[in-house]
Amino acid sequence: MPPLHQARRSLVDLAVEDIGQRLAAGQWPVDSRIPTEPELATLLGISRNTVREAIRVLLYAGLLEVRQGDGTYVKTMTSPADALRAISRASLREQLEVRAMLEESTARLAALRADTHGLARIEDALAIRGEQSQYAQADDFIARDLDFHLAIADACGNAALAELYRYFSRVVQDSIQRSIHDEALPDPDLPSHQAIVAAIQAGDADAAGAAAAAVTRPLLQILDRLLPPSPAEYNRPPPGSSSNRE
């Protein structure tokens, strides 16, 4: 590996990447103190100013934390930004598949956990959503449809799951706009969404999950016709083949 000072990329970027790789490899375990600026400068072959900037980036990314009077410590070994970048590079079908699973899971949990406030928010969001034919602009309808599904996610009683759904819903929407342009995915009708709400109101988790699946799964089948397969999907063995069995 050439010395960092010989590379053409930003020295700060390279220092961030180098330190990040050392963190991921466990060179400095979580909750341990990393070397001082002079020590890192010697280790990486760069100036202390460059080390200082790289550390600032890693602090902002949440990998490191400063403990006043005691030094800089490892907070986590993996970068959330790296994970998000990897997700953004997944195919639209893969992203939508995850979103479909999340919608089923949040609907099931909402049926078990939604309180009066959460249930009222879901009902109000569906009333505002209505049918697509009520909207002059498709974007307005898409936003109201998302509000409805986010209300379910927020009512599921799992903040991490709700945030994950919020992130994937936006990634999928961006990917749809980039990937299929004028090819619009049909939006499931109001009765199919009312079935989700009815199951949540009844506290029937299985029915809520099934109703959510009835909304999302057909979209995956339509995407299969609109989009060319990704390299991973193209090489995937057909269902039922021996290579799919463990």
MODELLER restraints for C-alpha pairs under 7 A, 6 or more apart:
rsr = mdl.restraints
at = mdl.atoms
rsr.add(forms.Gaussian(group=physical.xy_distance, feature=features.Distance(at['CA:3:A'], at['CA:45:A']), mean=6.75, stdev=0.5))
rsr.add(forms.Gaussian(group=physical.xy_distance, feature=features.Distance(at['CA:4:A'], at['CA:11:A']), mean=6.79, stdev=0.5))
rsr.add(forms.Gaussian(group=physical.xy_distance, feature=features.Distance(at['CA:4:A'], at['CA:14:A']), mean=6.89, stdev=0.5))
rsr.add(forms.Gaussian(group=physical.xy_distance, feature=features.Distance(at['CA:4:A'], at['CA:44:A']), mean=6.87, stdev=0.5))
rsr.add(forms.Gaussian(group=physical.xy_distance, feature=features.Distance(at['CA:4:A'], at['CA:45:A']), mean=6.52, stdev=0.5))
rsr.add(forms.Gaussian(group=physical.xy_distance, feature=features.Distance(at['CA:4:A'], at['CA:46:A']), mean=6.97, stdev=0.5))
rsr.add(forms.Gaussian(group=physical.xy_distance, feature=features.Distance(at['CA:5:A'], at['CA:11:A']), mean=6.89, stdev=0.5))
rsr.add(forms.Gaussian(group=physical.xy_distance, feature=features.Distance(at['CA:5:A'], at['CA:45:A']), mean=6.97, stdev=0.5))
rsr.add(forms.Gaussian(group=physical.xy_distance, feature=features.Distance(at['CA:5:A'], at['CA:46:A']), mean=6.48, stdev=0.5))
rsr.add(forms.Gaussian(group=physical.xy_distance, feature=features.Distance(at['CA:11:A'], at['CA:50:A']), mean=6.81, stdev=0.5))
rsr.add(forms.Gaussian(group=physical.xy_distance, feature=features.Distance(at['CA:12:A'], at['CA:50:A']), mean=5.60, stdev=0.5))
rsr.add(forms.Gaussian(group=physical.xy_distance, feature=features.Distance(at['CA:12:A'], at['CA:53:A']), mean=6.46, stdev=0.5))
rsr.add(forms.Gaussian(group=physical.xy_distance, feature=features.Distance(at['CA:12:A'], at['CA:54:A']), mean=5.36, stdev=0.5))
rsr.add(forms.Gaussian(group=physical.xy_distance, feature=features.Distance(at['CA:15:A'], at['CA:51:A']), mean=6.86, stdev=0.5))
rsr.add(forms.Gaussian(group=physical.xy_distance, feature=features.Distance(at['CA:15:A'], at['CA:54:A']), mean=5.94, stdev=0.5))
rsr.add(forms.Gaussian(group=physical.xy_distance, feature=features.Distance(at['CA:16:A'], at['CA:54:A']), mean=5.08, stdev=0.5))
rsr.add(forms.Gaussian(group=physical.xy_distance, feature=features.Distance(at['CA:16:A'], at['CA:58:A']), mean=6.89, stdev=0.5))
rsr.add(forms.Gaussian(group=physical.xy_distance, feature=features.Distance(at['CA:23:A'], at['CA:77:A']), mean=5.11, stdev=0.5))
rsr.add(forms.Gaussian(group=physical.xy_distance, feature=features.Distance(at['CA:24:A'], at['CA:77:A']), mean=4.91, stdev=0.5))
rsr.add(forms.Gaussian(group=physical.xy_distance, feature=features.Distance(at['CA:24:A'], at['CA:78:A']), mean=5.80, stdev=0.5))
rsr.add(forms.Gaussian(group=physical.xy_distance, feature=features.Distance(at['CA:28:A'], at['CA:34:A']), mean=6.38, stdev=0.5))
rsr.add(forms.Gaussian(group=physical.xy_distance, feature=features.Distance(at['CA:29:A'], at['CA:74:A']), mean=6.72, stdev=0.5))
rsr.add(forms.Gaussian(group=physical.xy_distance, feature=features.Distance(at['CA:30:A'], at['CA:74:A']), mean=4.87, stdev=0.5))
rsr.add(forms.Gaussian(group=physical.xy_distance, feature=features.Distance(at['CA:30:A'], at['CA:75:A']), mean=5.66, stdev=0.5))
rsr.add(forms.Gaussian(group=physical.xy_distance, feature=features.Distance(at['CA:30:A'], at['CA:76:A']), mean=5.70, stdev=0.5))
rsr.add(forms.Gaussian(group=physical.xy_distance, feature=features.Distance(at['CA:30:A'], at['CA:77:A']), mean=6.55, stdev=0.5))
rsr.add(forms.Gaussian(group=physical.xy_distance, feature=features.Distance(at['CA:31:A'], at['CA:73:A']), mean=5.81, stdev=0.5))
rsr.add(forms.Gaussian(group=physical.xy_distance, feature=features.Distance(at['CA:31:A'], at['CA:74:A']), mean=5.11, stdev=0.5))
rsr.add(forms.Gaussian(group=physical.xy_distance, feature=features.Distance(at['CA:31:A'], at['CA:75:A']), mean=6.00, stdev=0.5))
rsr.add(forms.Gaussian(group=physical.xy_distance, feature=features.Distance(at['CA:32:A'], at['CA:73:A']), mean=5.43, stdev=0.5))
rsr.add(forms.Gaussian(group=physical.xy_distance, feature=features.Distance(at['CA:32:A'], at['CA:74:A']), mean=5.66, stdev=0.5))
rsr.add(forms.Gaussian(group=physical.xy_distance, feature=features.Distance(at['CA:33:A'], at['CA:71:A']), mean=6.60, stdev=0.5))
rsr.add(forms.Gaussian(group=physical.xy_distance, feature=features.Distance(at['CA:33:A'], at['CA:72:A']), mean=5.67, stdev=0.5))
rsr.add(forms.Gaussian(group=physical.xy_distance, feature=features.Distance(at['CA:33:A'], at['CA:73:A']), mean=4.24, stdev=0.5))
rsr.add(forms.Gaussian(group=physical.xy_distance, feature=features.Distance(at['CA:33:A'], at['CA:74:A']), mean=6.38, stdev=0.5))
rsr.add(forms.Gaussian(group=physical.xy_distance, feature=features.Distance(at['CA:34:A'], at['CA:72:A']), mean=6.03, stdev=0.5))
rsr.add(forms.Gaussian(group=physical.xy_distance, feature=features.Distance(at['CA:34:A'], at['CA:73:A']), mean=5.79, stdev=0.5))
rsr.add(forms.Gaussian(group=physical.xy_distance, feature=features.Distance(at['CA:34:A'], at['CA:74:A']), mean=6.88, stdev=0.5))
rsr.add(forms.Gaussian(group=physical.xy_distance, feature=features.Distance(at['CA:37:A'], at['CA:48:A']), mean=5.89, stdev=0.5))
rsr.add(forms.Gaussian(group=physical.xy_distance, feature=features.Distance(at['CA:37:A'], at['CA:51:A']), mean=6.32, stdev=0.5))
rsr.add(forms.Gaussian(group=physical.xy_distance, feature=features.Distance(at['CA:37:A'], at['CA:52:A']), mean=6.82, stdev=0.5))
rsr.add(forms.Gaussian(group=physical.xy_distance, feature=features.Distance(at['CA:38:A'], at['CA:48:A']), mean=6.16, stdev=0.5))
rsr.add(forms.Gaussian(group=physical.xy_distance, feature=features.Distance(at['CA:40:A'], at['CA:51:A']), mean=6.84, stdev=0.5))
rsr.add(forms.Gaussian(group=physical.xy_distance, feature=features.Distance(at['CA:41:A'], at['CA:47:A']), mean=5.49, stdev=0.5))
rsr.add(forms.Gaussian(group=physical.xy_distance, feature=features.Distance(at['CA:41:A'], at['CA:48:A']), mean=5.37, stdev=0.5))
rsr.add(forms.Gaussian(group=physical.xy_distance, feature=features.Distance(at['CA:41:A'], at['CA:51:A']), mean=6.18, stdev=0.5))
rsr.add(forms.Gaussian(group=physical.xy_distance, feature=features.Distance(at['CA:58:A'], at['CA:64:A']), mean=5.91, stdev=0.5))
rsr.add(forms.Gaussian(group=physical.xy_distance, feature=features.Distance(at['CA:59:A'], at['CA:65:A']), mean=5.81, stdev=0.5))
rsr.add(forms.Gaussian(group=physical.xy_distance, feature=features.Distance(at['CA:61:A'], at['CA:79:A']), mean=6.78, stdev=0.5))
rsr.add(forms.Gaussian(group=physical.xy_distance, feature=features.Distance(at['CA:62:A'], at['CA:75:A']), mean=6.92, stdev=0.5))
rsr.add(forms.Gaussian(group=physical.xy_distance, feature=features.Distance(at['CA:63:A'], at['CA:74:A']), mean=6.22, stdev=0.5))
rsr.add(forms.Gaussian(group=physical.xy_distance, feature=features.Distance(at['CA:63:A'], at['CA:75:A']), mean=5.13, stdev=0.5))
rsr.add(forms.Gaussian(group=physical.xy_distance, feature=features.Distance(at['CA:63:A'], at['CA:76:A']), mean=4.94, stdev=0.5))
rsr.add(forms.Gaussian(group=physical.xy_distance, feature=features.Distance(at['CA:63:A'], at['CA:77:A']), mean=6.47, stdev=0.5))
rsr.add(forms.Gaussian(group=physical.xy_distance, feature=features.Distance(at['CA:63:A'], at['CA:78:A']), mean=6.97, stdev=0.5))
rsr.add(forms.Gaussian(group=physical.xy_distance, feature=features.Distance(at['CA:63:A'], at['CA:79:A']), mean=6.32, stdev=0.5))
rsr.add(forms.Gaussian(group=physical.xy_distance, feature=features.Distance(at['CA:64:A'], at['CA:72:A']), mean=6.65, stdev=0.5))
rsr.add(forms.Gaussian(group=physical.xy_distance, feature=features.Distance(at['CA:64:A'], at['CA:73:A']), mean=5.60, stdev=0.5))
rsr.add(forms.Gaussian(group=physical.xy_distance, feature=features.Distance(at['CA:64:A'], at['CA:74:A']), mean=4.67, stdev=0.5))
rsr.add(forms.Gaussian(group=physical.xy_distance, feature=features.Distance(at['CA:64:A'], at['CA:75:A']), mean=4.83, stdev=0.5))
rsr.add(forms.Gaussian(group=physical.xy_distance, feature=features.Distance(at['CA:64:A'], at['CA:76:A']), mean=6.96, stdev=0.5))
rsr.add(forms.Gaussian(group=physical.xy_distance, feature=features.Distance(at['CA:65:A'], at['CA:72:A']), mean=5.68, stdev=0.5))
rsr.add(forms.Gaussian(group=physical.xy_distance, feature=features.Distance(at['CA:65:A'], at['CA:73:A']), mean=5.36, stdev=0.5))
rsr.add(forms.Gaussian(group=physical.xy_distance, feature=features.Distance(at['CA:65:A'], at['CA:74:A']), mean=6.48, stdev=0.5))
rsr.add(forms.Gaussian(group=physical.xy_distance, feature=features.Distance(at['CA:65:A'], at['CA:75:A']), mean=6.01, stdev=0.5))
rsr.add(forms.Gaussian(group=physical.xy_distance, feature=features.Distance(at['CA:66:A'], at['CA:72:A']), mean=4.46, stdev=0.5))
rsr.add(forms.Gaussian(group=physical.xy_distance, feature=features.Distance(at['CA:66:A'], at['CA:73:A']), mean=6.23, stdev=0.5))
rsr.add(forms.Gaussian(group=physical.xy_distance, feature=features.Distance(at['CA:88:A'], at['CA:171:A']), mean=6.86, stdev=0.5))
rsr.add(forms.Gaussian(group=physical.xy_distance, feature=features.Distance(at['CA:91:A'], at['CA:230:A']), mean=6.58, stdev=0.5))
rsr.add(forms.Gaussian(group=physical.xy_distance, feature=features.Distance(at['CA:92:A'], at['CA:172:A']), mean=6.52, stdev=0.5))
rsr.add(forms.Gaussian(group=physical.xy_distance, feature=features.Distance(at['CA:92:A'], at['CA:175:A']), mean=5.90, stdev=0.5))
rsr.add(forms.Gaussian(group=physical.xy_distance, feature=features.Distance(at['CA:92:A'], at['CA:176:A']), mean=6.97, stdev=0.5))
rsr.add(forms.Gaussian(group=physical.xy_distance, feature=features.Distance(at['CA:93:A'], at['CA:220:A']), mean=6.77, stdev=0.5))
rsr.add(forms.Gaussian(group=physical.xy_distance, feature=features.Distance(at['CA:93:A'], at['CA:223:A']), mean=6.89, stdev=0.5))
rsr.add(forms.Gaussian(group=physical.xy_distance, feature=features.Distance(at['CA:95:A'], at['CA:168:A']), mean=6.98, stdev=0.5))
rsr.add(forms.Gaussian(group=physical.xy_distance, feature=features.Distance(at['CA:95:A'], at['CA:172:A']), mean=6.02, stdev=0.5))
rsr.add(forms.Gaussian(group=physical.xy_distance, feature=features.Distance(at['CA:96:A'], at['CA:172:A']), mean=6.01, stdev=0.5))
rsr.add(forms.Gaussian(group=physical.xy_distance, feature=features.Distance(at['CA:99:A'], at['CA:165:A']), mean=6.56, stdev=0.5))
rsr.add(forms.Gaussian(group=physical.xy_distance, feature=features.Distance(at['CA:99:A'], at['CA:168:A']), mean=5.95, stdev=0.5))
rsr.add(forms.Gaussian(group=physical.xy_distance, feature=features.Distance(at['CA:99:A'], at['CA:169:A']), mean=6.51, stdev=0.5))
rsr.add(forms.Gaussian(group=physical.xy_distance, feature=features.Distance(at['CA:100:A'], at['CA:213:A']), mean=6.91, stdev=0.5))
rsr.add(forms.Gaussian(group=physical.xy_distance, feature=features.Distance(at['CA:100:A'], at['CA:216:A']), mean=5.49, stdev=0.5))
rsr.add(forms.Gaussian(group=physical.xy_distance, feature=features.Distance(at['CA:100:A'], at['CA:217:A']), mean=6.89, stdev=0.5))
rsr.add(forms.Gaussian(group=physical.xy_distance, feature=features.Distance(at['CA:102:A'], at['CA:165:A']), mean=6.10, stdev=0.5))
rsr.add(forms.Gaussian(group=physical.xy_distance, feature=features.Distance(at['CA:103:A'], at['CA:212:A']), mean=6.24, stdev=0.5))
rsr.add(forms.Gaussian(group=physical.xy_distance, feature=features.Distance(at['CA:104:A'], at['CA:209:A']), mean=4.56, stdev=0.5))
rsr.add(forms.Gaussian(group=physical.xy_distance, feature=features.Distance(at['CA:104:A'], at['CA:212:A']), mean=5.20, stdev=0.5))
rsr.add(forms.Gaussian(group=physical.xy_distance, feature=features.Distance(at['CA:104:A'], at['CA:213:A']), mean=5.93, stdev=0.5))
rsr.add(forms.Gaussian(group=physical.xy_distance, feature=features.Distance(at['CA:105:A'], at['CA:209:A']), mean=6.58, stdev=0.5))
rsr.add(forms.Gaussian(group=physical.xy_distance, feature=features.Distance(at['CA:106:A'], at['CA:152:A']), mean=6.48, stdev=0.5))
rsr.add(forms.Gaussian(group=physical.xy_distance, feature=features.Distance(at['CA:106:A'], at['CA:153:A']), mean=5.21, stdev=0.5))
rsr.add(forms.Gaussian(group=physical.xy_distance, feature=features.Distance(at['CA:106:A'], at['CA:156:A']), mean=5.40, stdev=0.5))
rsr.add(forms.Gaussian(group=physical.xy_distance, feature=features.Distance(at['CA:107:A'], at['CA:152:A']), mean=6.28, stdev=0.5))
rsr.add(forms.Gaussian(group=physical.xy_distance, feature=features.Distance(at['CA:107:A'], at['CA:208:A']), mean=5.44, stdev=0.5))
rsr.add(forms.Gaussian(group=physical.xy_distance, feature=features.Distance(at['CA:107:A'], at['CA:209:A']), mean=5.63, stdev=0.5))
rsr.add(forms.Gaussian(group=physical.xy_distance, feature=features.Distance(at['CA:107:A'], at['CA:212:A']), mean=6.69, stdev=0.5))
rsr.add(forms.Gaussian(group=physical.xy_distance, feature=features.Distance(at['CA:108:A'], at['CA:205:A']), mean=4.27, stdev=0.5))
rsr.add(forms.Gaussian(group=physical.xy_distance, feature=features.Distance(at['CA:108:A'], at['CA:206:A']), mean=6.45, stdev=0.5))
rsr.add(forms.Gaussian(group=physical.xy_distance, feature=features.Distance(at['CA:108:A'], at['CA:208:A']), mean=5.37, stdev=0.5))
rsr.add(forms.Gaussian(group=physical.xy_distance, feature=features.Distance(at['CA:108:A'], at['CA:209:A']), mean=5.02, stdev=0.5))
rsr.add(forms.Gaussian(group=physical.xy_distance, feature=features.Distance(at['CA:109:A'], at['CA:156:A']), mean=4.83, stdev=0.5))
rsr.add(forms.Gaussian(group=physical.xy_distance, feature=features.Distance(at['CA:109:A'], at['CA:205:A']), mean=6.68, stdev=0.5))
rsr.add(forms.Gaussian(group=physical.xy_distance, feature=features.Distance(at['CA:110:A'], at['CA:152:A']), mean=6.29, stdev=0.5))
rsr.add(forms.Gaussian(group=physical.xy_distance, feature=features.Distance(at['CA:110:A'], at['CA:155:A']), mean=5.38, stdev=0.5))
rsr.add(forms.Gaussian(group=physical.xy_distance, feature=features.Distance(at['CA:110:A'], at['CA:156:A']), mean=3.97, stdev=0.5))
rsr.add(forms.Gaussian(group=physical.xy_distance, feature=features.Distance(at['CA:110:A'], at['CA:200:A']), mean=6.28, stdev=0.5))
rsr.add(forms.Gaussian(group=physical.xy_distance, feature=features.Distance(at['CA:111:A'], at['CA:199:A']), mean=6.75, stdev=0.5))
rsr.add(forms.Gaussian(group=physical.xy_distance, feature=features.Distance(at['CA:111:A'], at['CA:200:A']), mean=3.94, stdev=0.5))
rsr.add(forms.Gaussian(group=physical.xy_distance, feature=features.Distance(at['CA:111:A'], at['CA:201:A']), mean=6.69, stdev=0.5))
rsr.add(forms.Gaussian(group=physical.xy_distance, feature=features.Distance(at['CA:111:A'], at['CA:203:A']), mean=4.41, stdev=0.5))
rsr.add(forms.Gaussian(group=physical.xy_distance, feature=features.Distance(at['CA:111:A'], at['CA:204:A']), mean=5.78, stdev=0.5))
rsr.add(forms.Gaussian(group=physical.xy_distance, feature=features.Distance(at['CA:111:A'], at['CA:205:A']), mean=5.12, stdev=0.5))
rsr.add(forms.Gaussian(group=physical.xy_distance, feature=features.Distance(at['CA:111:A'], at['CA:208:A']), mean=6.62, stdev=0.5))
rsr.add(forms.Gaussian(group=physical.xy_distance, feature=features.Distance(at['CA:112:A'], at['CA:203:A']), mean=5.49, stdev=0.5))
rsr.add(forms.Gaussian(group=physical.xy_distance, feature=features.Distance(at['CA:112:A'], at['CA:205:A']), mean=6.31, stdev=0.5))
rsr.add(forms.Gaussian(group=physical.xy_distance, feature=features.Distance(at['CA:113:A'], at['CA:156:A']), mean=5.94, stdev=0.5))
rsr.add(forms.Gaussian(group=physical.xy_distance, feature=features.Distance(at['CA:113:A'], at['CA:157:A']), mean=6.15, stdev=0.5))
rsr.add(forms.Gaussian(group=physical.xy_distance, feature=features.Distance(at['CA:114:A'], at['CA:155:A']), mean=5.00, stdev=0.5))
rsr.add(forms.Gaussian(group=physical.xy_distance, feature=features.Distance(at['CA:114:A'], at['CA:156:A']), mean=6.10, stdev=0.5))
rsr.add(forms.Gaussian(group=physical.xy_distance, feature=features.Distance(at['CA:118:A'], at['CA:155:A']), mean=5.07, stdev=0.5))
rsr.add(forms.Gaussian(group=physical.xy_distance, feature=features.Distance(at['CA:121:A'], at['CA:151:A']), mean=6.31, stdev=0.5))
rsr.add(forms.Gaussian(group=physical.xy_distance, feature=features.Distance(at['CA:122:A'], at['CA:148:A']), mean=6.11, stdev=0.5))
rsr.add(forms.Gaussian(group=physical.xy_distance, feature=features.Distance(at['CA:122:A'], at['CA:151:A']), mean=5.30, stdev=0.5))
rsr.add(forms.Gaussian(group=physical.xy_distance, feature=features.Distance(at['CA:122:A'], at['CA:152:A']), mean=6.10, stdev=0.5))
rsr.add(forms.Gaussian(group=physical.xy_distance, feature=features.Distance(at['CA:125:A'], at['CA:147:A']), mean=6.34, stdev=0.5))
rsr.add(forms.Gaussian(group=physical.xy_distance, feature=features.Distance(at['CA:125:A'], at['CA:148:A']), mean=4.83, stdev=0.5))
rsr.add(forms.Gaussian(group=physical.xy_distance, feature=features.Distance(at['CA:126:A'], at['CA:148:A']), mean=5.70, stdev=0.5))
rsr.add(forms.Gaussian(group=physical.xy_distance, feature=features.Distance(at['CA:129:A'], at['CA:141:A']), mean=6.76, stdev=0.5))
rsr.add(forms.Gaussian(group=physical.xy_distance, feature=features.Distance(at['CA:129:A'], at['CA:144:A']), mean=5.05, stdev=0.5))
rsr.add(forms.Gaussian(group=physical.xy_distance, feature=features.Distance(at['CA:129:A'], at['CA:145:A']), mean=5.70, stdev=0.5))
rsr.add(forms.Gaussian(group=physical.xy_distance, feature=features.Distance(at['CA:130:A'], at['CA:190:A']), mean=6.20, stdev=0.5))
rsr.add(forms.Gaussian(group=physical.xy_distance, feature=features.Distance(at['CA:131:A'], at['CA:189:A']), mean=6.47, stdev=0.5))
rsr.add(forms.Gaussian(group=physical.xy_distance, feature=features.Distance(at['CA:131:A'], at['CA:190:A']), mean=5.77, stdev=0.5))
rsr.add(forms.Gaussian(group=physical.xy_distance, feature=features.Distance(at['CA:132:A'], at['CA:141:A']), mean=5.93, stdev=0.5))
rsr.add(forms.Gaussian(group=physical.xy_distance, feature=features.Distance(at['CA:135:A'], at['CA:141:A']), mean=6.08, stdev=0.5))
rsr.add(forms.Gaussian(group=physical.xy_distance, feature=features.Distance(at['CA:150:A'], at['CA:166:A']), mean=6.74, stdev=0.5))
rsr.add(forms.Gaussian(group=physical.xy_distance, feature=features.Distance(at['CA:153:A'], at['CA:162:A']), mean=4.77, stdev=0.5))
rsr.add(forms.Gaussian(group=physical.xy_distance, feature=features.Distance(at['CA:153:A'], at['CA:165:A']), mean=6.97, stdev=0.5))
rsr.add(forms.Gaussian(group=physical.xy_distance, feature=features.Distance(at['CA:154:A'], at['CA:162:A']), mean=5.53, stdev=0.5))
rsr.add(forms.Gaussian(group=physical.xy_distance, feature=features.Distance(at['CA:188:A'], at['CA:215:A']), mean=6.00, stdev=0.5))
rsr.add(forms.Gaussian(group=physical.xy_distance, feature=features.Distance(at['CA:192:A'], at['CA:215:A']), mean=6.52, stdev=0.5))
rsr.add(forms.Gaussian(group=physical.xy_distance, feature=features.Distance(at['CA:195:A'], at['CA:211:A']), mean=6.03, stdev=0.5))
rsr.add(forms.Gaussian(group=physical.xy_distance, feature=features.Distance(at['CA:196:A'], at['CA:208:A']), mean=5.22, stdev=0.5))
rsr.add(forms.Gaussian(group=physical.xy_distance, feature=features.Distance(at['CA:196:A'], at['CA:211:A']), mean=5.15, stdev=0.5))
rsr.add(forms.Gaussian(group=physical.xy_distance, feature=features.Distance(at['CA:196:A'], at['CA:212:A']), mean=6.09, stdev=0.5))
rsr.add(forms.Gaussian(group=physical.xy_distance, feature=features.Distance(at['CA:199:A'], at['CA:207:A']), mean=5.59, stdev=0.5))
rsr.add(forms.Gaussian(group=physical.xy_distance, feature=features.Distance(at['CA:199:A'], at['CA:208:A']), mean=4.81, stdev=0.5))
rsr.add(forms.Gaussian(group=physical.xy_distance, feature=features.Distance(at['CA:200:A'], at['CA:208:A']), mean=5.87, stdev=0.5))
rsr.add(forms.Gaussian(group=physical.xy_distance, feature=features.Distance(at['CA:237:A'], at['CA:243:A']), mean=6.77, stdev=0.5))
rsr.add(forms.Gaussian(group=physical.xy_distance, feature=features.Distance(at['CA:237:A'], at['CA:244:A']), mean=6.88, stdev=0.5))
